[in-house]
Amino acid sequence: MAGRYLETYFTPKVLTAQQHYFGRSQNIPPQPEVDPLSDEERVFIEARDSFYMATVSENGWPYVQHRGGKPGFLRVVSPTQLAFADYKGNRQMLSTGNLAASDRVALFLMDYPRRERLKILGHARVVDARQHSELVAQFAEPEARGIVERVFLIDVVSFDWNCPKYITPRFTEEEVRAAVSPLKERIAELEAALKAKS
């Protein structure tokens, strides 16, 4: 776990809760301002086809939104910056509005088959695609550029890998198809062999 992540979340009330339930609280020494992503995080991020993004509203309520696309749509620009193209949606503008009030963002990325999850903290800004066609060209697939309304740029503060306990493995339709395909082929071979014998 990156140290800045713990330092950010171990507030006085959290330390008090640790003391109450466990008889002691964790002491975190001062950490660097930013924990850069390593190659391990980059590979994981670029393999994802979705993630969850949390922002905080002006009235203090958390808001979580799902984002999806082709694997790699969340781009690792550098060890300290991420970006993704945001497409036309339900026109509520909740995440965009929230980020105009507070730029803090948390990303939650899952790999259900491998039971892995990565949480990322950062500061985000949203730019209008109509005014930044160069960013749309950089961060959107060619076939999707016409439906990009915004580009999110996220400066990474820190990240945390969670343990796999209680993560139920889940598989996409494509993953199930790939796993089942050899079985279907073998069944077809056996059926053909039986038919040839009769």
C-alpha positions as CSV (number, residue, x, y, z in Angstrom):
1,M,0.0,0.0,0.0
2,A,1.3,3.4,-0.9
3,G,2.0,5.5,2.2
4,R,0.3,8.7,1.0
5,Y,-3.0,6.8,0.7
6,L,-3.0,5.8,4.4
7,E,-1.8,9.3,5.5
8,T,-4.7,10.8,3.6
9,Y,-7.3,8.6,5.1
10,F,-6.0,8.2,8.7
11,T,-7.8,11.2,10.0
12,P,-8.1,11.9,13.8
13,K,-11.6,10.3,13.8
14,V,-10.3,7.2,12.0
15,L,-7.4,6.8,14.5
16,T,-9.9,7.2,17.3
17,A,-12.1,4.4,15.8
18,Q,-9.0,2.2,15.5
19,Q,-8.1,2.8,19.1
20,H,-11.7,2.0,20.2
21,Y,-12.0,-1.3,18.3
22,F,-8.4,-2.6,18.5
23,G,-6.9,-0.9,21.5
24,R,-4.3,0.9,19.4
25,S,-4.1,3.1,16.3
26,Q,-1.6,3.0,13.4
27,N,1.2,5.5,13.3
28,I,2.0,6.7,9.8
29,P,5.3,8.6,9.3
30,P,5.2,11.7,7.0
31,Q,4.8,10.6,3.4
32,P,5.7,12.2,0.0
33,E,3.1,14.5,-1.6
34,V,2.4,12.0,-4.4
35,D,2.8,8.2,-4.8
36,P,3.6,7.7,-8.5
37,L,2.1,4.7,-10.3
38,S,4.4,1.9,-11.1
39,D,4.4,-0.5,-14.2
40,E,2.2,-2.9,-12.1
41,E,-0.5,-0.3,-11.7
42,R,-0.2,0.9,-15.4
43,V,-0.6,-2.6,-16.7
44,F,-3.7,-3.2,-14.5
45,I,-5.3,0.1,-15.4
46,E,-4.8,-0.3,-19.1
47,A,-6.4,-3.7,-19.0
48,R,-9.7,-2.4,-17.5
49,D,-12.9,-1.9,-19.5
50,S,-14.6,-0.1,-16.6
51,F,-14.2,1.6,-13.3
52,Y,-16.2,3.5,-10.7
53,M,-15.5,7.1,-10.0
54,A,-16.5,8.9,-6.7
55,T,-16.9,12.7,-6.3
56,V,-18.4,14.8,-3.6
57,S,-21.3,17.1,-4.1
58,E,-21.5,20.7,-3.0
59,N,-23.8,19.7,-0.1
60,G,-21.3,17.0,1.1
61,W,-22.8,13.9,-0.3
62,P,-20.6,11.2,-2.0
63,Y,-21.6,10.3,-5.6
64,V,-20.4,7.2,-7.5
65,Q,-20.6,6.9,-11.2
66,H,-19.7,4.0,-13.5
67,R,-17.5,4.6,-16.5
68,G,-16.9,2.0,-19.3
69,G,-15.2,1.6,-22.7
70,K,-12.8,-0.6,-24.5
71,P,-9.9,-2.0,-22.4
72,G,-7.4,0.8,-22.0
73,F,-9.9,3.7,-22.3
74,L,-8.6,5.0,-19.0
75,R,-5.1,6.1,-20.1
76,V,-2.0,6.3,-18.0
77,V,-0.5,9.6,-19.3
78,S,2.4,9.5,-16.9
79,P,3.1,7.9,-13.4
80,T,1.2,10.8,-11.9
81,Q,-1.6,11.5,-14.4
82,L,-4.6,9.6,-15.9
83,A,-7.1,10.7,-18.5
84,F,-10.2,9.4,-20.2
85,A,-12.7,10.7,-22.8
86,D,-16.2,11.1,-21.4
87,Y,-19.1,10.3,-23.8
88,K,-22.6,11.5,-24.2
89,G,-24.8,10.2,-21.3
90,N,-27.9,11.1,-19.3
91,R,-27.2,14.8,-19.3
92,Q,-27.3,15.1,-15.5
93,M,-23.7,16.4,-15.3
94,L,-23.4,15.2,-11.7
95,S,-19.7,14.2,-11.7
96,T,-18.7,17.3,-13.8
97,G,-20.6,19.6,-11.5
98,N,-19.2,18.0,-8.4
99,L,-15.7,18.4,-9.7
100,A,-16.3,22.1,-10.4
101,A,-16.8,22.5,-6.6
102,S,-14.2,20.1,-5.4
103,D,-11.6,18.5,-7.6
104,R,-11.1,15.5,-5.3
105,V,-11.8,12.1,-7.0
106,A,-11.5,8.5,-6.1
107,L,-11.4,5.7,-8.7
108,F,-12.2,2.1,-7.9
109,L,-11.0,-0.5,-10.5
110,M,-11.9,-4.2,-10.4
111,D,-10.6,-7.3,-11.9
112,Y,-13.2,-9.8,-10.8
113,P,-11.7,-13.0,-12.4
114,R,-8.4,-12.4,-10.6
115,R,-10.0,-11.0,-7.5
116,E,-7.9,-7.8,-7.6
117,R,-8.9,-4.2,-7.0
118,L,-7.1,-0.9,-7.2
119,K,-8.2,2.3,-5.6
120,I,-6.8,5.6,-6.8
121,L,-7.0,9.1,-5.2
122,G,-6.5,12.2,-7.3
123,H,-7.4,15.7,-8.3
124,A,-9.5,15.9,-11.5
125,R,-10.3,18.6,-13.9
126,V,-12.8,18.4,-16.8
127,V,-12.2,20.1,-20.1
128,D,-14.8,20.7,-22.8
129,A,-14.2,18.5,-25.9
130,R,-15.4,21.3,-28.2
131,Q,-12.5,23.4,-27.0
132,H,-9.9,20.7,-26.9
133,S,-10.1,18.6,-30.0
134,E,-6.4,17.6,-29.6
135,L,-7.2,15.9,-26.3
136,V,-10.2,14.1,-27.9
137,A,-7.9,12.8,-30.6
138,Q,-5.3,11.7,-28.0
139,F,-7.7,9.9,-25.6
140,A,-10.7,8.7,-27.6
141,E,-10.9,5.8,-30.1
142,P,-11.4,7.2,-33.7
143,E,-14.9,5.7,-34.0
144,A,-16.0,7.3,-30.7
145,R,-14.6,10.8,-31.1
146,G,-18.0,12.2,-32.4
147,I,-19.7,11.4,-29.1
148,V,-17.0,12.7,-26.7
149,E,-18.3,15.7,-24.7
150,R,-15.5,16.1,-22.1
151,V,-12.1,14.8,-21.2
152,F,-11.2,14.1,-17.6
153,L,-7.6,14.7,-16.5
154,I,-6.6,13.3,-13.2
155,D,-3.5,14.1,-11.2
156,V,-2.8,11.0,-9.1
157,V,-2.2,11.5,-5.4
158,S,-1.9,7.9,-4.2
159,F,-3.3,4.4,-4.7
160,D,-4.1,1.2,-2.7
161,W,-4.3,-2.4,-3.7
162,N,-7.0,-4.3,-1.6
163,C,-6.8,-7.9,-0.5
164,P,-8.9,-10.4,-2.5
165,K,-11.0,-11.6,0.5
166,Y,-14.7,-11.5,-0.2
167,I,-14.3,-10.6,-3.9
168,T,-16.6,-13.0,-5.9
169,P,-15.0,-13.9,-9.2
170,R,-17.2,-12.7,-12.1
171,F,-16.6,-13.0,-15.8
172,T,-17.6,-11.0,-18.9
173,E,-19.5,-12.6,-21.7
174,E,-16.3,-12.6,-23.8
175,E,-14.4,-14.4,-21.0
176,V,-17.1,-17.0,-20.6
177,R,-17.2,-17.5,-24.4
178,A,-13.4,-18.0,-24.5
179,A,-13.6,-20.6,-21.7
180,V,-16.5,-22.5,-23.1
181,S,-15.4,-22.5,-26.8
182,P,-12.9,-25.5,-26.4
183,L,-15.6,-27.4,-24.6
184,K,-18.1,-26.8,-27.4
185,E,-15.6,-27.8,-30.0
186,R,-14.9,-31.1,-28.1
187,I,-18.6,-31.8,-27.8
188,A,-19.0,-31.3,-31.5
189,E,-16.1,-33.7,-32.2
190,L,-17.6,-36.3,-29.9
191,E,-21.1,-35.9,-31.4
192,A,-19.6,-36.3,-34.9
193,A,-17.7,-39.4,-33.8
194,L,-20.9,-41.0,-32.4
195,K,-22.8,-40.1,-35.5
196,A,-20.2,-41.7,-37.7
197,K,-20.4,-45.0,-35.7
198,S,-24.1,-45.3,-36.0
